Amino acid sequence: MSSTAVIYPIVAALMKAEEFIGPHRVWQSVNRTQAVFLSEFFASCRQESLSIAEIESIASFSSGELNRFLRARGFRIELAPLQSGNDWKEVGIVSVLDLSVNWSSPGLEMKVRGQDGKVYPGVYLIFAESRFYRAAHHDYPIVQLSTTSSDRVYMTRLDSALADFELLHKVQQLSDSCQPIDDYGEVIFPMVDLKQEVDISWLVNLETTSAEGEPVKISHALQETHLALDEEGARAKSATAVIHKIGGVGVPKPLLVIDGPFLIWIERPGLMKPLFVGYITEENWKKPEKQKEQPYID
């Protein structure tokens, strides 16, 4: 089964909450996953999340407003009605990452035969000016696809299924040990159309206090992630919704064919962590539908 790990919208949602509860809050973990998130990701990414133009966040005391915001951007997750009492209230936060990259030159549609013997729609990048790498303790080559922006898209076969922070740790390991190779010239990879809800229930009960000393706790946490990959480029979208309770020419080279489950990640110069990481299996190897966004009307 495919899995994704998209950290920056989660971080952005917590940063948006600080507009209500006060800046520079110290969040307290109540489980090991939260502790890893706070120490390895939140601390280093909180300021960076504010600089990512492709993230937009909204806060509201109305779940209807937040759910309309999500639907207008193509997401299915919904927040339940927000509650309040005599001395407490709930505020909802939604943060959405919508990242698009285009290949330097469009590819050609081509079939890919997977390790399962089935044939899937794929992309053959002929003029991609791709770069290839090897990484320590990894059996497969890594390709960096040339894009029209400074964002870097990487892919590599990955046989073992990883999820959550394991995906991010694997990408960090590969990035740290990448060495360029000159063994390949072009690449074929599967098209992808993925839409999945991601379990981030580990975030529930993360707590802090407001600037006024009120206890603040996350009571609900949802995430939905999309990835579309075709001959033109890639589009990665992820929404996090949380409720806070407050009280050149030469000899042709071999063709790299990615024909099994693969790892894909997108890096941006200046950011410490990848913007998007996904482990993609055959169930999502299909030509993506073109998404048409609906205007958001408050």
Protein Blocks (a to p, Z undefined) as FASTA:
>chain_A
ZZdddfklmmmmmmmmmmmnoghiacddfbfklmmmmmmmmmmmmmmmmmmmkbccdddf
bfklmmmmmmmnopabdcddddddfkbccdddddddddddddfbdcdddddddfkopacd
ddddfklopacdddehiabdcdddddfbfbdcdddddfbdcehjllmmmmmmmmmmgccd
fkbfbdcdddddddddddfklmgopacddfkopacddfbdcddddddddfkbccdddddd
ddddehiacddddddddfbdcddddddehiabdfbdcdddfklgccddddddddddZZ
